[in-house]
Amino acid sequence: MAHRNAASGRTFAVQSRALQIDARGLAARMARVLWLHRWLLAIMFVYFAAGFAVLEYVDRPEKIPFSLYSASALKMTGIFAIAFAILYPLCVMLFVRPANLLQFLAADIWTNWLTLERLAGGCLIVLLLPRFMSLFTVLKTLIPVINPYTWDPQLAEWDRLMHGGTDPWQLLQPILGTPWISSGINFFYHLWIFVLYGTLLWQAFSVRDPRLRMQFLLTFVLVWSLLGSVMATLLSSAGPVYFGRVTELEDPFQPLVDYLHAANEVAPIWALRLHDGLWRLHTLGEFNFGTGISAMPSIHVAAAVLFALLGWRANRLLGVALTVFAVVIMIGSVHLAWHYALDGYVAAVLTYGLWRAAGWLIAQDPALDTG
């Protein structure tokens, strides 16, 4: 009996030692995940610190809804997870054709998809970005409080000068000015939010190319923070649809808005509801999903250009598709009265610059060589 108890004690000690080693290994791997994301975390830390300072400056610290996007992020993650669960087995059946489908799927998912690095890195992004976007929305909503809208007349004038003395929307109107074409463009403009979520989830959980993933994520937060917050505040502007409301000048964009309302009688122009809804929330000073009015630079265009840059690095066909999508978003931003054309041009150029800068930064990081 004593011999058996001693053996049991030794077995327990060995098991405890193994668990301690496993715990240390797990902690080391988690620490490595955080280290690989250190530049991203540093940028977010600076953004949050600056954001809190701004909120204190305007005396609005009590109204920070940092869970503003949590529910939508959870829903979208669920939708894309269900889509993956359906499409992935279909792709395996069509292109891999294993002898035992269920056995192949179980082994592949356990070995390649449910790895600690993939799950930890992906969950880190899924947890952080909704809070980052919530602060972004709060700061965007407060732009006219910090710096009233004053740039619209100048941006409209520069737009006109760049396009031969004619407003860009007028140049597009002979080609796009039919209800169903406008409705189709509006559809793709609204599709942007799904492309945004899908691309973020793809890269959040991707382990195929750690450098490309980090380049995308760094550029994403730099675009939103530097272009969407800093630059948007310095060049505070509301956009063509609100030109008359913020300038009290003769509105050269009213005919475009009138056309959109007329087109809506034939084909749905969803942008019109957003035009009115955003302005109502602006006048109330409320924070909500997607609230805040800002024209220069266009974050819609910036994000679409970022998707295209990622697409070209991932797959040529995807690059072509996302480039076409970016062009449609650029055109739609003008045709739907959201932006001056210059907003998109500036956004595209600066996004490319930030993409290159992020690429240079991560090229200096040897830790990403092994993911």
SULFENVEN-V324793 format. One line per field, one symbol per residue. ss: DSSP state (A for helix, B for strand, O for the rest). phi: phi as a letter, one per 20 degrees, with the letter a starting at -180 (. if undefined). psi: psi as a letter, one per 20 degrees, with the letter a starting at -180 (. if undefined). A space follows every 50 residues. Layout:
BEGIN
ss=???
phi=???
psi=???
END
This chain:
BEGIN
ss=OAAAAAAAAAAAAAAAAAAAAAAAAAAAAAAAAAAAOAAAAAAAAAAAAA AAAAAAAOOOAAAOOOOOOAAAAAAAAAAAAAAAAAAAAAAAAAAAOOOO AAAAAAAAAAAAAOOAAAAAAAAAAAAAAAAAAAAAAAAAAOAAAAOOOO OAAAAAAAAAAAOOOOOAAAAAAAAAOOAAAAAAAAAAAAAAAAAAAAAA AAAAOOOOOAAAAAAAAAAAAAAAAAAAAAAAAAOOOOOAAAAAAAAOOO OOOAAAAAAAAAAAOOOOOOAAAAAAAAAAAAAAOOOOOOOOOOOOOOAA AAAAAAAAAAAAAAOAAAAAAAAAAAAAAAAAAAAOOOOOAAAAAAAAAA AAAAAAAAAAAAAOOAAAAAO
phi=.fffffffffffffffffffffffffffffffgfffdfffffffffffff fffffffemcfeddefdgdffffffffffffffffefffffffedelffc ffffffffffeddeeffffffffgfffefgfffffgfffffegfffbgfc eggfffffgfffdmncfgfffegfedfcgfffffffgffffgfffgffff fgfgdfcfcgffgffffffgffffefefdfffffdgbdogfdgffedldg efdfgffffffffffdcfdfgfffgffffffffemeebgmfodbdeeefg fgffffgfffgffeaffffffffgfffffffffefemfcfgfgfgfffff fffffffffffffedffffdm
psi=ghgghgghgggggggggghggggggghghhhhghghjhgghgghgggggh ghgghhgjlkiilnnijhjgghggghggghgggghghghghghhhglqho ggggggggghghhlqggggggghgghhghhhghghggghghjgiggoqoi igggghghgghikkjpphhhhhghgilqghghhgghghhhhghhhggggg hghgjqjgnhggghgggghghgghggghgghhghloqhrghjghhihkrp oiihhghgghgghhigqpnhhghhggghhghghikqprojrpppgprohg ggghggggggghhgpgghggghggghggggghhghjjhqqhhgggggggh ggghggghggghhinihihj.
END
